[in-house]
Amino acid sequence: MESEQPEFYVTNPRRAPRYGRFMFLGAVLGAIVGLLIVQFGPGAGYYAIGDVVTATLLTAVPVGIFLGALVALLLDRKSLKKSKKLD
């Protein structure tokens, strides 16, 4: 009987960001910024608050999602550059 030698693989794990979490955080931050703009912005008090909040959130949340995804993409690119390719 031959004794089997265990196989060892050298790996180099990289830490990739989780896009969904970054996009969710961007949406939350976009909503907070949107609400702050409604509350303290230059047009505060001129229009019905419900209409302004809806319009602002419909703009701020997608922008926040986009910026969160962009940050995650940039961090992912940075992690790819840091990881060394093993041959």
Buried (B, 14 or more C-beta within 10 A) or exposed (E): EEEEEEEEEEEEEEEEBEBEEBBBBBBBBBBEBBBEBBEEEEEEEEEEEEEBBEEBBEEBBEBBBBBBBEBBEEBBEEEEEEEEEEE
